Amino acid sequence: MRRLLRDAMPLRRGEWGLALFLYFLLTVMVGADWVGKLGADALFVKRYGVQNVPWMYIITPIAMLAVSALIFFFIDRMRRRTMLLVYVLAVTLASVGIQYAISFNSIGNIVQPISYVFAHGVKETIYILFWVYAGNLYDSQQSKRLFPFFAGSVLVGKILGGIVGAAIAPIIHAENFIGAQAVGFAVCFIALVLYRGLPEGQSGKVEDKHRPEGLRAIIRESADGYKTVASDPLLRTFGVGVFFCYFLMQFANFLYLLGLDQSSGSSITGEDTFSQLYAGVYTS
């Protein structure tokens, strides 16, 4: 029993405060994003039709490529803690803006697809920013112990997000879930500001005489990176495996959305029912 507890909580003296705070931070961010994702999916399926979801499967990754490139552009140019703070604040403000726009009939139908891309994009960029920050705080031995511990918070966040989403759907309705996401990220931002002694992480601009300058040079460097991956047999096999894994996941998710759409009815009640059924996947 003691060994089981030690494996579940692999923290040592001097690590508890920061590790538990990071666990809380990732849990709340994932949970808040999951609530926003439930609402965005429900609104898109009910207002635009499930037949248009595959188009979002194409648009969203393209948008994420651009956002990921922007994030990695700033990684060596900003302190890790500052970058995390800016990210959380940006998600909070963007969530508030999108929620405000959705409430207007004149532009709500235009903004709603943007909220879909936004909610799914936040889901992916959370992990990038968190692991960039956490990876800069711990050495290789600590990472082997603590990163599986942090990964568990992702599952906890999804389960809690599903529970919260199912509970608040009849109260605030699915169209206001992006606003609920904003509340969660606001909590994270306040926690980051108030937490004393939060390490900054590696700072400053990395001095590299070979760093490309200008947009064309950066694009060329990125293309070289893809060529390197494509030329390595192991990385190429891994990449093909990841592609088909995500392809099958998206296909299965589409079939699931199709079934939910047919069983949840229409109107606002249908949107709420859809979000509750969708949330049940992560709480069962």
Backbone as CSV, one residue per row, in Angstrom:
resi,resn,N_x,N_y,N_z,CA_x,CA_y,CA_z,C_x,C_y,C_z
1,MET,0.832,-1.197,0.000,0.000,0.000,0.000,0.876,1.261,0.000
2,ARG,1.932,1.215,0.792,2.835,2.356,0.861,3.510,2.588,-0.483
3,ARG,3.888,1.482,-1.155,4.526,1.618,-2.465,3.543,2.189,-3.486
4,LEU,2.284,1.778,-3.394,1.268,2.295,-4.301,1.098,3.797,-4.128
5,LEU,1.054,4.246,-2.879,0.932,5.676,-2.610,2.167,6.437,-3.086
6,ARG,3.339,5.808,-2.910,4.578,6.459,-3.347,4.616,6.591,-4.861
7,ASP,4.105,5.579,-5.575,4.069,5.656,-7.038,3.033,6.669,-7.506
8,ALA,1.920,6.780,-6.775,0.871,7.728,-7.161,1.280,9.163,-6.856
9,MET,2.069,9.358,-5.809,2.528,10.694,-5.415,4.054,10.680,-5.326
10,PRO,4.746,10.711,-6.481,6.204,10.561,-6.498,6.942,11.857,-6.150
11,LEU,6.471,12.544,-5.121,7.058,13.833,-4.767,8.024,13.672,-3.604
12,ARG,9.104,14.402,-3.654,10.112,14.369,-2.604,10.162,15.709,-1.886
13,ARG,10.893,15.723,-0.808,10.989,16.936,-0.008,11.505,18.100,-0.870
14,GLY,10.830,19.213,-0.741,11.195,20.388,-1.510,10.459,20.513,-2.834
15,GLU,9.719,19.466,-3.220,9.012,19.487,-4.500,7.508,19.668,-4.349
16,TRP,6.995,19.462,-3.139,5.550,19.388,-2.950,4.810,20.660,-3.353
17,GLY,5.265,21.798,-2.860,4.537,23.045,-3.098,4.375,23.362,-4.573
18,LEU,5.488,23.402,-5.309,5.451,23.752,-6.725,4.736,22.682,-7.541
19,ALA,5.020,21.403,-7.248,4.413,20.321,-8.026,2.897,20.291,-7.862
20,LEU,2.418,20.449,-6.636,0.966,20.455,-6.423,0.317,21.674,-7.071
21,PHE,1.004,22.808,-7.054,0.465,23.991,-7.705,0.357,23.776,-9.211
22,LEU,1.405,23.210,-9.815,1.359,22.942,-11.251,0.286,21.915,-11.585
23,TYR,0.107,20.925,-10.711,-0.951,19.927,-10.910,-2.322,20.610,-10.893
24,PHE,-2.521,21.483,-9.920,-3.771,22.240,-9.843,-3.964,23.105,-11.074
25,LEU,-2.905,23.769,-11.495,-2.985,24.685,-12.635,-3.390,23.931,-13.904
26,LEU,-2.727,22.814,-14.190,-3.037,22.061,-15.399,-4.439,21.461,-15.322
27,THR,-4.834,20.992,-14.137,-6.176,20.429,-13.970,-7.256,21.458,-14.271
28,VAL,-7.112,22.657,-13.721,-8.124,23.702,-13.923,-8.139,24.164,-15.379
29,MET,-6.967,24.327,-15.992,-6.937,24.755,-17.384,-7.592,23.728,-18.300
30,VAL,-7.260,22.456,-18.102,-7.852,21.401,-18.929,-9.357,21.317,-18.683
31,GLY,-9.774,21.383,-17.410,-11.196,21.323,-17.092,-11.964,22.487,-17.691
32,ALA,-11.398,23.695,-17.576,-12.063,24.879,-18.133,-12.174,24.781,-19.647
33,ASP,-11.092,24.341,-20.291,-11.133,24.195,-21.744,-12.136,23.130,-22.158
34,TRP,-12.252,22.067,-21.365,-13.183,20.995,-21.721,-14.627,21.486,-21.668
35,VAL,-14.924,22.349,-20.719,-16.260,22.943,-20.667,-16.495,23.785,-21.923
36,GLY,-15.522,24.614,-22.289,-15.644,25.419,-23.498,-15.784,24.562,-24.746
37,LYS,-15.038,23.462,-24.801,-15.103,22.565,-25.954,-16.472,21.914,-26.067
38,LEU,-17.055,21.522,-24.947,-18.395,20.926,-24.965,-19.407,21.902,-25.556
39,GLY,-19.338,23.156,-25.123,-20.261,24.163,-25.638,-20.031,24.469,-27.103
40,ALA,-18.766,24.606,-27.505,-18.454,24.927,-28.896,-18.911,23.816,-29.834
41,ASP,-18.688,22.567,-29.433,-19.126,21.443,-30.261,-20.642,21.392,-30.364
42,ALA,-21.316,21.599,-29.226,-22.771,21.546,-29.224,-23.362,22.627,-30.119
43,LEU,-22.850,23.836,-30.027,-23.379,24.938,-30.830,-23.116,24.722,-32.314
44,PHE,-21.920,24.269,-32.641,-21.591,24.090,-34.056,-22.451,22.996,-34.683
45,VAL,-22.571,21.856,-33.994,-23.346,20.746,-34.543,-24.808,21.130,-34.701
46,LYS,-25.360,21.824,-33.713,-26.786,22.154,-33.736,-27.118,23.321,-34.660
47,ARG,-26.186,24.233,-34.847,-26.486,25.430,-35.644,-25.955,25.341,-37.071
48,TYR,-24.878,24.587,-37.274,-24.316,24.475,-38.617,-24.509,23.089,-39.227
49,GLY,-24.853,22.118,-38.392,-25.079,20.772,-38.895,-23.851,19.892,-38.758
50,VAL,-24.085,18.650,-38.368,-22.968,17.728,-38.162,-22.235,17.436,-39.463
51,GLN,-22.904,17.632,-40.604,-22.268,17.370,-41.901,-21.114,18.324,-42.184
52,ASN,-21.065,19.451,-41.473,-19.984,20.429,-41.685,-18.810,20.245,-40.719
53,VAL,-18.927,19.313,-39.794,-17.846,19.087,-38.829,-16.537,18.682,-39.506
54,PRO,-16.553,17.808,-40.546,-15.276,17.461,-41.194,-14.489,18.656,-41.713
55,TRP,-15.203,19.726,-42.125,-14.483,20.920,-42.563,-13.678,21.534,-41.415
56,MET,-14.242,21.454,-40.211,-13.529,21.982,-39.045,-12.329,21.117,-38.691
57,TYR,-12.403,19.831,-39.033,-11.248,18.957,-38.823,-10.074,19.364,-39.714
58,ILE,-10.362,20.058,-40.797,-9.316,20.538,-41.704,-8.835,21.922,-41.286
59,ILE,-9.789,22.797,-40.977,-9.448,24.189,-40.645,-8.687,24.282,-39.333
60,THR,-9.136,23.525,-38.316,-8.537,23.639,-36.984,-7.046,23.287,-36.966
61,PRO,-6.604,22.159,-37.567,-5.160,21.879,-37.568,-4.338,22.926,-38.290
62,ILE,-4.889,23.508,-39.364,-4.161,24.561,-40.074,-3.960,25.769,-39.168
63,ALA,-5.022,26.126,-38.444,-4.913,27.241,-37.505,-3.907,26.915,-36.403
64,MET,-3.887,25.651,-35.954,-2.966,25.263,-34.893,-1.509,25.282,-35.353
65,LEU,-1.276,24.986,-36.617,0.089,25.089,-37.140,0.599,26.521,-37.041
66,ALA,-0.265,27.464,-37.385,0.128,28.875,-37.314,0.358,29.314,-35.876
67,VAL,-0.544,28.904,-34.971,-0.409,29.285,-33.564,0.830,28.631,-32.945
68,SER,1.066,27.364,-33.270,2.244,26.670,-32.732,3.531,27.333,-33.207
69,ALA,3.555,27.746,-34.476,4.739,28.449,-34.993,4.960,29.744,-34.236
70,LEU,3.870,30.443,-33.909,3.983,31.696,-33.151,4.512,31.426,-31.742
71,ILE,4.015,30.359,-31.124,4.459,30.020,-29.773,5.947,29.706,-29.768
72,PHE,6.381,28.871,-30.706,7.788,28.482,-30.727,8.694,29.641,-31.141
73,PHE,8.122,30.615,-31.828,8.902,31.815,-32.148,9.269,32.574,-30.878
74,PHE,8.344,32.582,-29.884,8.566,33.346,-28.664,9.248,32.538,-27.557
75,ILE,9.390,31.240,-27.740,9.911,30.403,-26.662,11.286,30.867,-26.189
76,ASP,12.184,31.156,-27.100,13.534,31.581,-26.730,13.650,33.088,-26.573
77,ARG,12.523,33.784,-26.656,12.548,35.234,-26.581,11.805,35.782,-25.368
78,MET,11.185,34.904,-24.590,10.451,35.320,-23.405,10.767,34.384,-22.248
79,ARG,10.670,34.901,-21.038,10.799,34.066,-19.867,9.622,33.097,-19.838
80,ARG,9.881,31.886,-19.356,8.845,30.847,-19.385,7.621,31.240,-18.550
81,ARG,7.854,31.775,-17.369,6.727,32.170,-16.507,5.934,33.296,-17.158
82,THR,6.630,34.258,-17.737,5.958,35.362,-18.404,5.131,34.866,-19.580
83,MET,5.677,33.918,-20.319,4.980,33.365,-21.465,3.709,32.640,-21.025
84,LEU,3.794,31.906,-19.919,2.622,31.204,-19.398,1.565,32.199,-18.937
85,LEU,2.001,33.258,-18.267,1.068,34.296,-17.822,0.370,34.970,-19.006
86,VAL,1.135,35.304,-20.024,0.570,35.955,-21.202,-0.427,35.035,-21.883
87,TYR,-0.086,33.764,-21.967,-0.980,32.802,-22.608,-2.301,32.685,-21.856
88,VAL,-2.239,32.508,-20.551,-3.460,32.345,-19.753,-4.316,33.610,-19.828
89,LEU,-3.670,34.774,-19.751,-4.419,36.028,-19.854,-5.052,36.173,-21.238
90,ALA,-4.315,35.812,-22.284,-4.836,35.924,-23.649,-6.045,35.013,-23.849
91,VAL,-5.979,33.793,-23.327,-7.115,32.869,-23.449,-8.318,33.412,-22.684
92,THR,-8.075,33.972,-21.512,-9.167,34.541,-20.713,-9.865,35.667,-21.464
93,LEU,-9.089,36.619,-21.971,-9.672,37.763,-22.672,-10.348,37.344,-23.975
94,ALA,-9.725,36.405,-24.700,-10.330,35.925,-25.945,-11.641,35.201,-25.671
95,SER,-11.695,34.427,-24.586,-12.928,33.723,-24.221,-14.038,34.713,-23.898
96,VAL,-13.692,35.769,-23.165,-14.689,36.793,-22.836,-15.197,37.468,-24.112
97,GLY,-14.276,37.812,-25.017,-14.664,38.465,-26.259,-15.551,37.587,-27.133
98,ILE,-15.186,36.306,-27.255,-15.983,35.384,-28.068,-17.362,35.171,-27.451
99,GLN,-17.408,35.021,-26.133,-18.702,34.838,-25.468,-19.596,36.058,-25.672
100,TYR,-19.017,37.223,-25.573,-19.775,38.464,-25.768,-20.315,38.539,-27.194
101,ALA,-19.490,38.154,-28.171,-19.907,38.221,-29.570,-20.988,37.190,-29.888
102,ILE,-20.898,36.005,-29.290,-21.885,34.958,-29.555,-23.277,35.384,-29.112
103,SER,-23.352,36.245,-28.093,-24.652,36.662,-27.561,-25.428,37.579,-28.503
104,PHE,-24.761,38.103,-29.552,-25.439,38.964,-30.519,-25.878,38.141,-31.721
105,ASN,-27.142,38.265,-32.073,-27.664,37.510,-33.207,-27.017,37.918,-34.522
106,SER,-26.623,39.184,-34.628,-26.079,39.694,-35.892,-24.739,39.071,-36.248
107,ILE,-23.880,38.868,-35.272,-22.545,38.310,-35.544,-22.316,36.970,-34.862
108,GLY,-23.273,36.525,-34.053,-23.088,35.283,-33.305,-22.856,34.084,-34.194
109,ASN,-23.595,34.004,-35.308,-23.444,32.860,-36.209,-22.118,32.877,-36.948
110,ILE,-21.516,34.052,-37.068,-20.201,34.153,-37.699,-19.101,33.772,-36.712
111,VAL,-19.269,34.210,-35.472,-18.250,33.970,-34.447,-18.267,32.530,-33.955
112,GLN,-19.416,31.871,-34.029,-19.535,30.530,-33.467,-18.524,29.538,-34.046
113,PRO,-18.321,29.465,-35.385,-17.269,28.571,-35.889,-15.884,28.936,-35.370
114,ILE,-15.658,30.233,-35.145,-14.378,30.665,-34.575,-14.220,30.115,-33.163
115,SER,-15.327,30.071,-32.418,-15.270,29.530,-31.059,-14.924,28.046,-31.082
116,TYR,-15.362,27.337,-32.133,-15.018,25.914,-32.265,-13.509,25.756,-32.442
117,VAL,-12.941,26.513,-33.378,-11.493,26.439,-33.607,-10.739,26.881,-32.359
118,PHE,-11.236,27.917,-31.701,-10.591,28.440,-30.503,-10.565,27.410,-29.379
119,ALA,-11.725,26.795,-29.097,-11.798,25.828,-28.000,-10.904,24.623,-28.251
120,HIS,-10.896,24.125,-29.482,-10.050,22.971,-29.806,-8.577,23.379,-29.852
121,GLY,-8.314,24.609,-30.258,-6.932,25.083,-30.279,-6.355,25.260,-28.891
122,VAL,-7.156,25.766,-27.973,-6.704,25.916,-26.588,-6.346,24.552,-26.012
123,LYS,-7.150,23.540,-26.358,-6.886,22.184,-25.861,-5.478,21.720,-26.221
124,GLU,-5.037,22.058,-27.432,-3.714,21.618,-27.874,-2.596,22.505,-27.315
125,THR,-2.826,23.816,-27.301,-1.754,24.725,-26.888,-1.522,24.704,-25.383
126,ILE,-2.515,24.289,-24.602,-2.299,24.140,-23.161,-1.104,23.245,-22.906
127,TYR,-1.082,22.106,-23.593,-0.017,21.124,-23.361,1.340,21.669,-23.793
128,ILE,1.367,22.375,-24.923,2.635,22.936,-25.388,3.213,23.885,-24.339
129,LEU,2.398,24.838,-23.889,2.885,25.850,-22.947,3.248,25.243,-21.602
130,PHE,2.422,24.317,-21.120,2.690,23.734,-19.806,3.978,22.925,-19.829
131,TRP,4.145,22.065,-20.843,5.341,21.210,-20.855,6.597,22.017,-21.153
132,VAL,6.470,23.093,-21.924,7.625,23.970,-22.133,8.057,24.582,-20.810
133,TYR,7.078,25.013,-20.009,7.404,25.624,-18.718,7.928,24.577,-17.728
134,ALA,7.177,23.482,-17.573,7.578,22.457,-16.603,8.896,21.800,-16.992
135,GLY,9.100,21.609,-18.293,10.336,20.969,-18.742,11.567,21.793,-18.449
136,ASN,11.384,23.075,-18.219,12.501,23.956,-17.914,12.810,24.016,-16.420
137,LEU,11.909,23.441,-15.595,12.071,23.521,-14.145,12.751,22.295,-13.539
138,TYR,12.657,21.160,-14.224,13.116,19.908,-13.628,14.191,19.266,-14.488
139,ASP,15.108,18.563,-13.814,16.136,17.827,-14.547,15.563,16.502,-15.042
140,SER,16.385,15.703,-15.698,15.896,14.473,-16.329,15.367,13.466,-15.307
141,GLN,16.039,13.354,-14.151,15.588,12.411,-13.132,14.253,12.842,-12.521
142,GLN,14.117,14.115,-12.253,12.848,14.614,-11.726,11.730,14.459,-12.754
143,SER,12.060,14.691,-14.019,11.054,14.583,-15.070,10.499,13.168,-15.163
144,LYS,11.353,12.172,-15.008,10.885,10.789,-15.078,9.874,10.483,-13.985
145,ARG,10.052,11.110,-12.815,9.126,10.877,-11.700,7.873,11.745,-11.791
146,LEU,8.057,13.011,-12.139,6.979,13.977,-11.986,6.084,14.126,-13.217
147,PHE,6.619,13.904,-14.405,5.799,14.144,-15.592,4.630,13.170,-15.712
148,PRO,4.787,11.885,-15.368,3.594,11.025,-15.331,2.574,11.500,-14.296
149,PHE,3.062,12.070,-13.211,2.171,12.641,-12.190,1.381,13.809,-12.763
150,PHE,2.057,14.701,-13.487,1.367,15.823,-14.119,0.408,15.352,-15.208
151,ALA,0.807,14.313,-15.942,-0.063,13.803,-17.008,-1.392,13.314,-16.443
152,GLY,-1.365,12.805,-15.208,-2.608,12.368,-14.582,-3.592,13.506,-14.383
153,SER,-3.072,14.737,-14.228,-3.970,15.874,-14.025,-4.779,16.171,-15.282
154,VAL,-4.278,15.760,-16.450,-5.030,15.953,-17.683,-6.321,15.137,-17.634
155,LEU,-6.218,13.876,-17.197,-7.408,13.034,-17.075,-8.355,13.576,-16.013
156,VAL,-7.787,14.010,-14.893,-8.621,14.574,-13.830,-9.353,15.819,-14.334
157,GLY,-8.645,16.675,-15.073,-9.256,17.881,-15.605,-10.388,17.580,-16.571
158,LYS,-10.206,16.580,-17.438,-11.259,16.213,-18.388,-12.481,15.661,-17.667
159,ILE,-12.246,14.835,-16.655,-13.371,14.266,-15.903,-14.122,15.368,-15.160
160,LEU,-13.383,16.241,-14.483,-14.042,17.344,-13.766,-14.743,18.295,-14.731
161,GLY,-14.121,18.554,-15.885,-14.753,19.401,-16.884,-16.050,18.801,-17.393
162,GLY,-16.056,17.479,-17.580,-17.281,16.815,-18.001,-18.375,16.904,-16.961
163,ILE,-18.000,16.712,-15.704,-18.981,16.801,-14.612,-19.554,18.208,-14.513
164,VAL,-18.666,19.209,-14.549,-19.117,20.596,-14.459,-19.992,20.951,-15.653
165,GLY,-19.573,20.547,-16.857,-20.345,20.853,-18.053,-21.743,20.269,-18.001
166,ALA,-21.855,19.008,-17.570,-23.167,18.371,-17.462,-24.025,19.041,-16.400
167,ALA,-23.385,19.531,-15.329,-24.141,20.128,-14.222,-24.657,21.520,-14.561
168,ILE,-23.875,22.310,-15.289,-24.268,23.700,-15.531,-25.058,23.890,-16.820
169,ALA,-25.130,22.859,-17.661,-25.851,22.992,-18.931,-27.298,23.453,-18.752
170,PRO,-28.070,22.869,-17.817,-29.456,23.335,-17.664,-29.558,24.729,-17.036
171,ILE,-28.484,25.210,-16.435,-28.510,26.481,-15.707,-28.098,27.644,-16.602
172,ILE,-26.924,27.537,-17.238,-26.422,28.659,-18.047,-26.526,28.387,-19.545
173,HIS,-26.812,27.143,-19.926,-26.979,26.717,-21.312,-25.638,26.658,-22.050
174,ALA,-25.585,25.799,-23.046,-24.344,25.523,-23.759,-23.769,26.747,-24.448
175,GLU,-24.612,27.692,-24.855,-24.117,28.865,-25.570,-23.266,29.769,-24.686
176,ASN,-23.272,29.532,-23.383,-22.472,30.353,-22.462,-21.267,29.597,-21.897
177,PHE,-20.954,28.454,-22.474,-19.849,27.651,-21.948,-18.487,28.294,-22.175
178,ILE,-18.340,29.068,-23.253,-17.067,29.754,-23.474,-16.828,30.768,-22.354
179,GLY,-17.902,31.385,-21.878,-17.787,32.282,-20.732,-17.349,31.540,-19.483
180,ALA,-17.868,30.326,-19.287,-17.431,29.508,-18.157,-15.958,29.152,-18.286
181,GLN,-15.512,28.922,-19.515,-14.088,28.673,-19.750,-13.260,29.879,-19.329
182,ALA,-13.754,31.075,-19.627,-13.048,32.301,-19.248,-12.885,32.391,-17.733
183,VAL,-13.906,31.976,-16.990,-13.827,32.004,-15.527,-12.714,31.084,-15.040
184,GLY,-12.639,29.885,-15.605,-11.600,28.940,-15.204,-10.202,29.465,-15.459
185,PHE,-9.989,30.053,-16.633,-8.661,30.581,-16.952,-8.352,31.831,-16.136
186,ALA,-9.385,32.598,-15.790,-9.162,33.752,-14.919,-8.664,33.297,-13.550
187,VAL,-9.228,32.196,-13.055,-8.768,31.624,-11.784,-7.292,31.236,-11.891
188,CYS,-6.920,30.622,-13.009,-5.523,30.235,-13.213,-4.610,31.454,-13.270
189,PHE,-5.048,32.500,-13.930,-4.228,33.708,-14.033,-4.014,34.331,-12.654
190,ILE,-5.082,34.428,-11.868,-4.960,34.983,-10.513,-4.022,34.127,-9.666
191,ALA,-4.142,32.802,-9.808,-3.271,31.899,-9.045,-1.812,32.084,-9.432
192,LEU,-1.544,32.252,-10.726,-0.169,32.469,-11.185,0.402,33.777,-10.650
193,VAL,-0.422,34.801,-10.595,0.040,36.105,-10.107,0.301,36.060,-8.607
194,LEU,-0.570,35.365,-7.863,-0.482,35.368,-6.408,0.530,34.366,-5.860
195,TYR,0.864,33.333,-6.653,1.781,32.305,-6.150,3.176,32.897,-5.983
196,ARG,3.661,32.871,-4.761,4.978,33.432,-4.463,6.071,32.402,-4.731
197,GLY,7.122,32.866,-5.336,8.255,31.986,-5.576,8.120,31.125,-6.804
198,LEU,7.173,31.434,-7.679,7.033,30.650,-8.912,8.244,30.926,-9.799
199,PRO,9.010,29.897,-10.144,10.241,30.110,-10.916,9.966,30.749,-12.270
200,GLU,10.907,31.549,-12.710,10.761,32.207,-13.998,11.056,31.262,-15.148
201,GLY,11.943,30.317,-14.939,12.379,29.481,-16.042,13.468,30.177,-16.829
202,GLN,13.986,29.495,-17.853,15.063,30.049,-18.672,14.609,31.362,-19.288
203,SER,15.449,32.349,-19.266,15.040,33.677,-19.723,15.980,34.198,-20.788
204,GLY,15.499,35.285,-21.361,16.348,36.008,-22.294,16.360,35.405,-23.679
205,LYS,16.833,36.199,-24.598,16.928,35.759,-25.975,18.185,34.923,-26.162
206,VAL,18.020,33.766,-26.759,19.155,32.881,-26.977,20.047,33.473,-28.069
207,GLU,21.303,33.616,-27.735,22.237,34.161,-28.713,22.686,33.051,-29.642
208,ASP,22.286,33.127,-30.865,22.632,32.105,-31.848,22.906,32.806,-33.177
209,LYS,24.181,32.779,-33.573,24.560,33.453,-34.807,23.910,32.815,-36.026
210,HIS,23.494,31.543,-35.856,22.904,30.834,-36.988,21.380,30.899,-36.969
211,ARG,20.798,31.617,-36.011,19.340,31.730,-35.975,18.864,32.476,-37.216
212,PRO,17.846,31.919,-37.901,17.364,32.593,-39.102,16.685,33.909,-38.775
213,GLU,16.842,34.871,-39.640,16.221,36.173,-39.481,15.228,36.397,-40.619
214,GLY,14.049,36.865,-40.260,13.042,37.131,-41.274,12.105,35.956,-41.475
215,LEU,10.937,36.258,-42.030,9.900,35.245,-42.211,10.337,34.149,-43.170
216,ARG,10.970,34.532,-44.272,11.383,33.535,-45.265,12.388,32.549,-44.682
217,ALA,13.335,33.052,-43.889,14.340,32.180,-43.294,13.718,31.236,-42.264
218,ILE,12.734,31.742,-41.499,12.070,30.901,-40.501,11.276,29.793,-41.179
219,ILE,10.582,30.126,-42.278,9.830,29.115,-43.027,10.768,28.071,-43.607
220,ARG,11.920,28.524,-44.099,12.893,27.596,-44.651,13.418,26.649,-43.572
221,GLU,13.660,27.196,-42.368,14.131,26.360,-41.267,13.073,25.332,-40.890
222,SER,11.810,25.736,-40.855,10.743,24.801,-40.534,10.657,23.692,-41.577
223,ALA,10.799,24.064,-42.856,10.760,23.067,-43.930,11.911,22.084,-43.799
224,ASP,13.077,22.574,-43.403,14.221,21.683,-43.182,13.937,20.692,-42.059
225,GLY,13.217,21.167,-41.035,12.859,20.266,-39.946,11.960,19.141,-40.417
226,TYR,10.981,19.454,-41.263,10.102,18.420,-41.813,10.888,17.461,-42.705
227,LYS,11.851,17.991,-43.461,12.671,17.121,-44.310,13.495,16.155,-43.468
228,THR,13.987,16.640,-42.331,14.765,15.782,-41.436,13.918,14.632,-40.915
229,VAL,12.708,14.939,-40.517,11.800,13.898,-40.026,11.474,12.901,-41.134
230,ALA,11.203,13.425,-42.340,10.823,12.560,-43.456,11.959,11.654,-43.901
231,SER,13.200,12.080,-43.682,14.353,11.294,-44.125,14.778,10.237,-43.124
232,ASP,14.249,10.293,-41.886,14.609,9.316,-40.862,13.576,8.188,-40.861
233,PRO,13.977,6.942,-41.085,13.006,5.835,-41.171,12.169,5.675,-39.902
234,LEU,12.793,5.800,-38.734,12.063,5.622,-37.488,11.053,6.748,-37.279
235,LEU,11.499,7.990,-37.477,10.592,9.126,-37.315,9.483,9.105,-38.360
236,ARG,9.815,8.661,-39.563,8.804,8.583,-40.621,7.728,7.551,-40.268
237,THR,8.157,6.413,-39.753,7.199,5.385,-39.338,6.339,5.872,-38.184
238,PHE,6.982,6.543,-37.243,6.236,7.098,-36.107,5.223,8.136,-36.580
239,GLY,5.632,8.994,-37.505,4.734,10.020,-38.013,3.534,9.427,-38.726
240,VAL,3.764,8.393,-39.538,2.656,7.727,-40.225,1.703,7.096,-39.219
241,GLY,2.264,6.492,-38.162,1.421,5.891,-37.131,0.573,6.915,-36.408
242,VAL,1.172,8.056,-36.087,0.417,9.123,-35.420,-0.681,9.652,-36.327
243,PHE,-0.367,9.788,-37.624,-1.375,10.274,-38.579,-2.599,9.372,-38.593
244,PHE,-2.387,8.071,-38.735,-3.527,7.155,-38.804,-4.250,7.044,-37.472
245,CYS,-3.508,7.194,-36.382,-4.145,7.183,-35.065,-5.132,8.343,-34.940
246,TYR,-4.678,9.541,-35.308,-5.554,10.710,-35.228,-6.668,10.640,-36.265
247,PHE,-6.373,10.078,-37.426,-7.404,9.928,-38.444,-8.541,9.048,-37.945
248,LEU,-8.211,7.917,-37.335,-9.238,7.021,-36.818,-9.979,7.652,-35.641
249,MET,-9.255,8.414,-34.802,-9.909,9.096,-33.686,-10.922,10.120,-34.182
250,GLN,-10.536,10.891,-35.200,-11.442,11.900,-35.736,-12.642,11.244,-36.407
251,PHE,-12.421,10.146,-37.098,-13.518,9.445,-37.749,-14.499,8.902,-36.711
252,ALA,-13.969,8.304,-35.656,-14.824,7.786,-34.590,-15.563,8.917,-33.888
253,ASN,-14.878,10.043,-33.679,-15.517,11.186,-33.036,-16.659,11.730,-33.890
254,PHE,-16.459,11.755,-35.213,-17.519,12.225,-36.104,-18.739,11.320,-36.023
255,LEU,-18.525,10.022,-36.008,-19.650,9.088,-35.894,-20.374,9.280,-34.565
256,TYR,-19.613,9.555,-33.523,-20.225,9.781,-32.219,-21.058,11.063,-32.219
257,LEU,-20.515,12.136,-32.811,-21.260,13.389,-32.914,-22.529,13.205,-33.735
258,LEU,-22.448,12.385,-34.767,-23.614,12.113,-35.603,-24.711,11.444,-34.783
259,GLY,-24.326,10.476,-33.958,-25.308,9.814,-33.106,-25.906,10.744,-32.064
260,LEU,-25.060,11.591,-31.459,-25.564,12.549,-30.467,-26.532,13.543,-31.093
261,ASP,-26.209,13.989,-32.301,-27.062,14.954,-32.975,-28.458,14.393,-33.223
262,GLN,-28.517,13.134,-33.582,-29.800,12.512,-33.872,-30.628,12.228,-32.624
263,SER,-29.954,12.116,-31.492,-30.674,11.741,-30.267,-30.928,12.896,-29.309
264,SER,-30.431,14.107,-29.640,-30.537,15.214,-28.686,-31.558,16.272,-29.081
265,GLY,-32.208,16.137,-30.223,-33.236,17.092,-30.592,-32.656,18.406,-31.085
266,SER,-33.508,19.426,-31.177,-33.093,20.731,-31.691,-33.356,21.823,-30.666
267,SER,-33.148,23.079,-31.054,-33.348,24.265,-30.214,-32.334,24.318,-29.086
268,ILE,-32.537,25.269,-28.147,-31.603,25.440,-27.030,-31.572,24.195,-26.153
269,THR,-32.731,23.584,-25.950,-32.779,22.361,-25.145,-31.931,21.268,-25.783
270,GLY,-31.986,21.201,-27.125,-31.170,20.220,-27.824,-29.688,20.473,-27.645
271,GLU,-29.275,21.744,-27.650,-27.868,22.087,-27.434,-27.417,21.664,-26.033
272,ASP,-28.274,21.918,-25.043,-27.937,21.547,-23.670,-27.871,20.042,-23.512
273,THR,-28.835,19.339,-24.115,-28.844,17.872,-24.041,-27.609,17.295,-24.719
274,PHE,-27.249,17.871,-25.871,-26.058,17.432,-26.598,-24.828,17.564,-25.714
275,SER,-24.673,18.732,-25.093,-23.486,18.966,-24.256,-23.461,18.030,-23.052
276,GLN,-24.630,17.717,-22.484,-24.688,16.808,-21.339,-24.321,15.385,-21.739
277,LEU,-24.833,14.941,-22.887,-24.504,13.593,-23.362,-23.025,13.497,-23.720
278,TYR,-22.525,14.557,-24.364,-21.111,14.588,-24.745,-20.231,14.554,-23.503
279,ALA,-20.621,15.311,-22.473,-19.855,15.345,-21.218,-19.841,13.993,-20.548
280,GLY,-20.914,13.208,-20.743,-20.994,11.912,-20.078,-19.896,10.945,-20.499
281,VAL,-19.313,11.169,-21.678,-18.237,10.309,-22.133,-17.024,10.392,-21.210
282,TYR,-16.792,11.582,-20.655,-15.603,11.819,-19.846,-15.852,11.642,-18.350
283,THR,-17.083,11.284,-18.000,-17.383,11.060,-16.577,-17.826,9.625,-16.322
284,SER,-17.936,8.824,-17.365,-18.394,7.448,-17.206,-17.219,6.476,-17.128
